[in-house]
Amino acid sequence: MWGDFSAEVIKLVKRPANWLLLAVAMVLGLLFTYVVPYAGFKGATTNATGGRGLAAMLPANLVGNSVAGLPVFMGAIMVIVGVLAVGGEYGWNTWKTVLTQGPSRLAVFAGKVGALAVAALSFVVAFFAVGVAASMVIASLEDQSLALPSAGDLLVGVGAGWLMAGCWTAFGVLLAVLLRGVALAVGLGLVWLLAVQNLITLLAAPLLPWVAQAQKGLPGPNAGALAAALGSATDTPGVEAIVGGAQAALVLAVYLVGFLAVGAALLRRRDIL
Amino acid sequence: MEPVVTRGLTKRYGELVAVADLDLVVRAGEVYGFLGPNGAGKTTTLRMLLGLVRPTAGEVLLHGRPPGALEGIGALIEGPAFYPYLSGRDNLRVMARHARVADRRVDVVLEMVDLTGRGKDRYGAYSLGMKQRLGVAAALLKDPRLLVLDEPTNGLDPAGMADMRAMVRRLGAAGCTVLISSHLLGEVEQICDRVGVIAQGRLVGEGTVADLRGAADLRVVAAPLERAAGHARDLLGADAVSLVDGGLHLAVEAARAGEINSSLVCAGVTVSELRMVERDLEETFFALTGGESRVG
């Protein structure tokens, strides 16, 4: 089990695509959470430009800002991370090479999940780190308070971010096992996250009351609700307080476990061709 | 305990029967050739041996146990497969961890397949021959007592093929049991102690290469051929006489050549050629596999 975990860590860390995804996620977060709003704030001639204002960019808002992307955009990146880690084994036919070394399929799967959990946490910590740096710079430039949220709030924020990131990564893992590859799994995962989920929330839910109720059981809206509970701005796509934070966290945890359990069962049962 | 035993091993994909009721025994220390045309069910059988594919029926015992942890078993199935972005060495490090083997073993197996100098290069940049050798290196990580190699010379140039055969012979001589599948008769003939022939998912013949060929025949070229054939049938029985390439092939021992010669001459037949011929393995193979297969 430890051997499988450390093997998976080597595969993840040495894969250039994962570093590219991390860099893209950090740049996107920096750009849309800090650079663009700050440029808008500096360029505004009056206060009536519809911007969130300076307060939203300060270190005090670090938690909400750092997890705001996870319900949709950063979530999509985590799906790709999950799909790549598992789908690559199908695409390169490496399952047979790994499994003929003797480890059980479940041990390899557990090793993969463990390594991906570390990767998901690293992504979230990186989002927070970018946020600390950017908000500190803005606060210094604008002569505002440099005070960060309390250690407890930070811990809860990182934990909640980890849960959201982990849930999407696990979704990617399941898709890759289900579809035995990368291309279709990434494609369908992104269609779900970026298109279907938004259509449900923006189009179907306002029209049909039962859809509005049903979406309370879907992972995306629950991630949005968890982000909203942590202070993410509700004008961020996907962020909406449709349920309470605790309930949202519970639903996400159930999905996380469910995705992994179904993935493990499928991997264990199917032939490796 | 025999390294490989299968009993009634069967794999069906819907209507298609890939492997049917296969009973196979590979004995300790032998190099066993698993021979069959493409699509005969060789790879499916090997995948079942290693637990990658679940049999529809029957059982597999490796060293007396069902496939599981694959202790002391190394395998290269249907070509090498590694992570293209990792170096050859890192690929082996990854596999060593999955195999619960110490990292230092990686350098040993790299040396064995002569890849030490290229270990730091990306796998994606390897030539086909180097990839194949890395595949063998991964199969050797556990210092296996049983090595399963599925068409290990596929895609190799003649020098690479010769190297691969030499390595298999070396491993066999060192006491490692080797189960090697191939569709190349010459290859099997050169390196295997025993051969199993599979066609359409069934084992259609098993034995040493000499067994499979059967005993050698006495070739007689004589004139008139008709009279010679008739006389030979009277002498040996119709079953022992066949007409091949304008001569007679007689299923008799070499010691009877003189007696048959004088008997034919006395019967007024002129004998112009008399020699023992071994049956071609290819002929045997076609006879066993139904003759429709293309083999190299």
Interface residues (C-beta under 8 A of the other chain):
Chain A: G3 D4 S6 A7 I10 K11 K14 R15 P16 A17 G88 W92 N93 T94 W95 K96 T97 V98 L99 T100 Q101 G102 P103 S104 V108 D271 I272 L273
Chain B: R47 L50 G51 L52 V53 R54 G68 A69 L70 E71 I73 G74 A75 I77 E78 G79 P80 A81 F82 Y83 P84 Y85 L86 D90 R93 V94 M95 R97 H98 A99 R100 G135 A138 A139 L141 K142
